[in-house]
Amino acid sequence: MGVKSVLAKPYASVVARSIRKWSNDAHRAQEYIFQQLVNKGRKTDFGKDHQFQNIATYNDFKSNVPINDYEGLRPYIDSIKEGGESVLWPGKPLYLAKTSGTTSGTKYIPLTKDSLPNHINSARNALLMYINETGNNSFVNGKMIFLSGSPVLDTMGSILTGRLSGIVNHHVPKYLKRSQLPTYQTNCIEDWETKINKIVEETYHQDMRLISGIPPWVVMYFENLIERTGKRSIKEIFPNFSLLVHGGVNFEPYKDKLFNLIGDKVDTIETYPASEGFIAFQDSQKAEGLLLNVDSGIFFEFIPSGEIFTENPTRIRLEDVETGKNYAIIINSNAGLWGYLIGDTIKFVNKNPHRIVVTGRVSHFISAFGEHVIGEEVAGALSETIKEIPAEVVEFTIAPQVSANGEKPYHEWFIEFSQQPHDLNQFIAKLDENLVKRNSYYADLIKGHILQPLKISLIQKNGFREYMKSKGKLGGQNKVPHLSNDRSFASELQKWKVN
């Protein structure tokens, strides 16, 4: 037993007690953060423009601070990029995290000295909560891999810029650095396929015990490992591998594929990081959902998802949420984000402590015919169908199809199977049935013969990867959108359809 594993358990116990304390008194933790943010925000350009000196209560705050997306904060971020100080938060940001947006192109999200611990400590806390609950600390004595973006940073004026995962890589504690793979040089490789091949060469003979990354790219890593070694499973290559950390996309569509590649059951930890803030993490192997990060520099607000695009949506704080309802998340943070709609929708599954599940993206839905189908519903329908009719899905996306020649419209699912169902028509019927069960609007349109049942278009092997590669979005934190309300993505994917 190594020194790190000996020290891990008592350290995990201390951190777990602290986390339980604030998670069981979440409303007070949020009120304290709210007051801190407003007090510091008074010293900024944004605070002066929005009369923070007159804010004493949450209702005052709502009256003074509008809901913003990136475009709403862009003038302030442009001022930061031009060298402005105390624009959104006192002083200058340490970093600007680069992330892609659908309408704003490249977005630059500030990371400040105050906000950086939210990103660093939350990932650590997820692992420590796991150790405290399960007693499994053996992974700290082996090698760990974090599939991430390049740590190479550029500068904009005096501020360093780069992908969040690359920035965080510079802040991995020294005691973990010695166990971390791939090497810094390999992590700097920009081309994802070249990078994966190099990672495989660096790791296939190592004692890998913890592997972390976005599920589709972990699948790619595992497949390349098996091809390189000629082994049948990841467990044959890494017999001590015991913990998979994942986030970024819904895990369910990839779960069976990943465990088939692994060849055995391993524990998993789900995290919910974003460039705007580390929102939540799985704190228990027994409880549903992810623990909301209520004591980490972020004051949360929520909008009922059905009101997102209305003129005056209801805007509530944590103490007013209800379980089982879908909300869009708004964050106010010590990174200087104010009234910021991050674009995700969540649902509370518990309020003591506050645990959530991610249900989709504000912009990723289908409501071309009034059905408003969301990510949680399609992922659940697909997962249930695979259990009933065995298949392995590599990747998928869905788009509405307004048919010509008098044919009724339908949802077109583009699916790449690694193991196709024995009866595709039966699979389609069951998938449609499972979606009908989850969405009453879709059910009404199907039963009323406004929509015809969904159809599946098969995508060639590696078709989604080739598409992402063609767009320069292969690997890293890039993700395939699972839902679109138009056919722009579907039209570009046609090249990889099976004829």
SVG drawing of the C-alpha trace seen along z (x, -y; Angstrom):
<svg xmlns="http://www.w3.org/2000/svg" viewBox="-56 -53 63 64">
<polyline fill="none" stroke="black" stroke-width="0.4" points="0.0,0.0 1.5,-3.4 1.7,-6.5 -0.9,-8.3 -3.5,-5.6 -2.8,-5.7 -3.3,-9.4 -6.3,-9.4 -8.8,-7.9 -8.4,-10.4 -8.2,-13.3 -11.4,-12.1 -13.2,-11.8 -12.4,-15.4 -13.5,-16.7 -16.7,-14.6 -17.7,-16.0 -17.3,-19.6 -19.3,-18.8 -22.1,-17.2 -22.2,-20.2 -22.8,-22.7 -25.0,-20.5 -27.3,-20.0 -27.5,-23.8 -27.6,-24.8 -29.9,-27.8 -27.7,-29.5 -24.6,-28.6 -26.3,-30.2 -27.3,-33.3 -23.8,-33.8 -22.4,-33.5 -25.1,-35.9 -24.0,-38.6 -20.3,-38.1 -20.9,-38.3 -23.0,-41.5 -20.5,-43.1 -17.5,-42.5 -19.6,-43.2 -20.2,-46.8 -16.6,-47.5 -16.9,-46.5 -18.1,-48.2 -21.0,-45.8 -21.9,-46.5 -21.9,-50.2 -23.9,-49.9 -26.5,-47.8 -26.7,-49.8 -25.3,-47.1 -25.2,-49.7 -29.0,-49.5 -29.1,-45.7 -30.0,-44.4 -32.3,-41.4 -32.7,-38.8 -35.7,-40.7 -33.5,-43.8 -31.0,-41.7 -33.6,-40.3 -34.8,-43.9 -31.3,-45.2 -29.6,-42.2 -31.1,-40.9 -30.8,-37.3 -27.7,-37.2 -26.3,-34.9 -22.8,-35.4 -23.9,-38.1 -25.3,-40.0 -22.0,-40.0 -19.9,-40.4 -19.3,-44.2 -17.8,-43.6 -15.7,-40.6 -14.5,-42.6 -13.4,-45.3 -11.5,-42.7 -9.8,-41.5 -8.7,-45.0 -7.0,-45.3 -9.9,-46.6 -9.7,-46.0 -12.5,-45.4 -15.0,-45.0 -17.0,-42.0 -15.0,-41.0 -12.4,-43.0 -9.0,-43.0 -8.2,-41.1 -9.0,-37.4 -6.1,-34.9 -7.4,-33.2 -9.9,-33.4 -11.3,-29.9 -12.0,-29.4 -15.2,-27.5 -17.3,-27.2 -20.7,-28.7 -23.4,-28.1 -24.2,-31.8 -21.3,-33.6 -18.4,-31.7 -15.5,-31.3 -16.5,-32.4 -14.0,-33.6 -15.1,-32.8 -13.2,-34.6 -11.5,-32.5 -10.4,-34.5 -8.2,-33.8 -11.4,-33.4 -13.2,-31.1 -10.3,-28.8 -10.8,-26.7 -14.3,-25.9 -12.9,-24.0 -9.9,-22.4 -11.4,-21.4 -14.7,-20.1 -13.1,-17.3 -11.0,-16.4 -14.0,-16.4 -15.8,-13.9 -12.9,-11.5 -12.7,-12.0 -16.4,-11.5 -16.0,-8.2 -13.1,-7.1 -15.0,-8.0 -18.1,-6.1 -16.6,-3.0 -13.2,-2.7 -11.7,-2.1 -8.5,-4.1 -6.3,-1.7 -6.5,-3.8 -4.3,-6.5 -1.3,-4.1 -1.6,-3.5 -1.6,-5.6 -4.5,-7.9 -5.4,-9.4 -7.5,-12.5 -8.5,-12.7 -8.5,-16.5 -7.7,-19.3 -4.2,-20.7 -2.6,-22.6 -0.8,-24.9 -2.0,-28.5 -2.0,-31.6 -2.2,-35.2 -4.6,-37.9 -3.0,-41.1 -1.7,-40.0 -4.3,-37.2 -3.6,-33.6 -6.2,-31.8 -6.9,-28.2 -9.4,-25.3 -10.7,-24.8 -9.3,-21.3 -5.9,-22.6 -5.9,-25.4 -6.9,-23.0 -4.0,-20.7 -1.6,-23.3 -3.2,-23.2 -3.1,-19.4 -1.5,-18.9 2.0,-17.7 1.1,-14.5 -1.2,-13.6 1.2,-14.8 3.5,-11.9 0.7,-9.5 -0.9,-11.4 -0.8,-10.3 -0.4,-11.1 2.8,-13.1 2.7,-16.9 4.2,-16.6 1.5,-14.2 -1.2,-16.2 -0.1,-19.2 -0.8,-17.3 -3.7,-19.1 -4.7,-16.4 -7.0,-14.1 -6.3,-10.9 -2.5,-11.4 -3.0,-12.2 -5.1,-9.1 -2.5,-6.9 0.3,-8.4 -1.7,-8.1 -2.3,-4.4 1.5,-3.9 2.2,-5.6 -0.3,-3.8 -1.0,-0.3 1.8,1.2 1.1,-1.0 -0.9,-0.2 -3.9,-2.3 -6.4,-2.5 -8.5,-5.6 -9.6,-6.8 -11.5,-10.1 -13.0,-11.7 -16.1,-12.4 -17.7,-9.0 -17.4,-9.0 -13.7,-9.8 -13.1,-7.2 -14.8,-4.7 -12.3,-5.7 -9.4,-5.3 -10.6,-1.9 -11.1,-0.7 -7.6,-1.8 -6.1,-0.1 -7.8,3.2 -6.6,3.0 -3.1,2.1 -2.7,5.0 -4.8,7.7 -6.5,8.2 -10.3,8.8 -11.0,6.2 -9.7,3.2 -9.6,5.3 -7.1,7.7 -4.9,4.7 -5.4,2.9 -6.4,5.5 -6.3,3.0 -8.5,0.5 -11.4,-0.2 -12.8,-3.8 -14.2,-5.5 -14.9,-9.3 -17.1,-10.8 -19.1,-13.9 -20.0,-16.3 -22.8,-14.1 -25.5,-11.8 -23.8,-8.5 -26.7,-6.1 -26.3,-5.9 -22.7,-4.9 -22.9,-2.8 -23.3,0.6 -20.7,0.0 -18.2,-1.1 -18.8,1.8 -18.6,4.3 -15.2,2.8 -14.1,2.9 -15.2,6.5 -16.2,6.2 -18.0,3.9 -16.1,0.9 -17.3,-2.0 -18.2,-5.2 -18.3,-8.9 -20.2,-11.5 -19.2,-15.1 -20.8,-18.2 -18.0,-20.7 -18.5,-23.6 -16.2,-26.5 -18.6,-28.8 -18.3,-26.7 -18.2,-23.3 -21.9,-22.8 -22.2,-19.5 -20.6,-16.1 -21.7,-12.6 -21.1,-12.3 -22.5,-8.8 -22.6,-5.4 -26.0,-4.8 -28.0,-8.0 -29.5,-9.2 -28.2,-12.4 -25.3,-14.8 -24.7,-17.0 -25.2,-20.7 -22.1,-22.7 -23.9,-25.3 -20.7,-26.4 -18.2,-27.0 -18.5,-30.6 -21.7,-30.2 -25.1,-31.6 -27.7,-29.6 -31.0,-30.7 -33.5,-28.7 -36.1,-29.2 -38.9,-26.6 -37.8,-25.2 -41.1,-25.9 -40.6,-29.6 -37.1,-30.0 -38.1,-31.8 -40.9,-33.8 -40.6,-37.6 -40.7,-37.6 -39.8,-34.1 -40.2,-33.1 -36.8,-33.4 -36.3,-31.6 -33.5,-30.7 -32.6,-27.3 -35.1,-27.4 -38.0,-27.7 -37.3,-24.8 -39.4,-21.6 -38.3,-18.1 -39.3,-16.5 -39.5,-19.8 -37.2,-20.8 -35.3,-24.1 -32.7,-26.1 -29.7,-27.0 -28.6,-30.6 -25.3,-31.3 -23.8,-34.3 -20.2,-33.7 -16.9,-34.9 -15.7,-34.6 -17.8,-37.7 -20.7,-36.0 -24.0,-37.7 -27.5,-36.3 -25.7,-33.9 -27.9,-31.3 -25.4,-28.5 -27.7,-26.6 -28.3,-23.4 -31.5,-22.1 -31.7,-20.1 -34.1,-18.4 -34.0,-18.1 -34.3,-14.5 -33.7,-15.4 -33.8,-18.5 -32.0,-17.3 -29.3,-17.5 -29.9,-19.1 -29.2,-16.6 -29.8,-17.0 -29.8,-15.2 -28.9,-16.9 -31.9,-16.7 -30.5,-18.5 -29.6,-21.7 -31.8,-24.8 -30.9,-24.8 -31.0,-21.0 -34.6,-19.9 -37.1,-19.1 -40.3,-21.1 -40.8,-21.5 -44.4,-20.2 -45.1,-21.3 -43.7,-18.2 -40.8,-19.7 -38.8,-16.5 -35.7,-16.9 -32.5,-15.1 -33.5,-13.2 -36.4,-11.7 -34.6,-10.5 -31.7,-9.1 -34.1,-7.3 -36.1,-5.9 -32.9,-4.7 -31.5,-3.1 -34.7,-1.3 -35.0,0.0 -31.4,1.3 -32.3,3.3 -35.3,4.9 -33.7,5.4 -30.0,5.8 -27.8,3.4 -24.7,1.3 -24.9,-2.4 -21.7,-4.3 -23.4,-7.7 -26.7,-9.3 -28.5,-12.5 -32.1,-13.4 -33.7,-15.9 -37.2,-16.7 -38.1,-15.7 -40.9,-17.6 -41.8,-15.2 -42.8,-16.0 -45.2,-14.2 -48.0,-14.1 -46.1,-11.9 -46.6,-12.8 -43.6,-14.4 -41.5,-12.4 -38.4,-12.4 -35.3,-11.0 -32.8,-9.3 -29.3,-9.0 -27.6,-6.1 -24.2,-4.5 -24.4,-0.9 -21.4,1.2 -23.9,4.0 -27.0,3.6 -30.3,5.0 -31.4,8.4 -34.6,6.8 -34.2,3.1 -38.0,2.6 -38.8,4.1 -36.2,1.8 -37.7,-1.2 -41.2,-0.3 -40.1,0.2 -38.0,-3.0 -41.0,-5.0 -43.2,-3.3 -40.7,-4.2 -40.5,-7.9 -44.3,-8.0 -44.3,-6.9 -42.0,-9.7 -43.5,-12.7 -47.2,-13.3 -47.0,-15.9 -45.2,-13.5 -47.7,-10.8 -50.6,-13.1 -49.0,-13.8 -48.4,-10.2 -51.9,-9.0 -53.5,-11.9 -51.6,-10.9 -50.0,-14.3 -46.6,-12.6 -45.7,-9.2 -43.5,-7.0 -39.8,-7.8 -37.4,-6.4 -33.8,-5.4 -31.1,-6.3 -28.0,-4.1 -24.6,-5.9 -21.4,-4.2 -18.8,-2.9 -16.8,-5.9 -19.2,-8.2 -19.7,-10.5 -16.0,-10.7 -15.3,-11.5 -18.0,-14.2 -16.5,-15.8 -13.0,-15.5 -14.2,-17.3 -15.4,-20.2 -12.2,-20.3 -14.1,-19.1 -12.7,-15.7 -11.8,-14.9 -11.3,-17.1 -14.5,-18.6 -16.4,-18.6 -19.7,-16.7 -22.2,-15.6 -25.5,-17.3 -28.2,-14.6 -31.1,-16.9 -31.6,-19.6 -34.7,-21.6 -33.7,-22.0 -31.9,-19.9 -28.6,-21.8 -26.6,-19.1 -28.6,-16.3 -27.9,-17.7 -24.2,-17.7 -24.3,-14.1 -25.9,-12.8 -22.4,-11.9 -22.0,-9.2 -25.4,-7.6 -25.6,-3.9 -27.2,-3.7"/>
</svg>
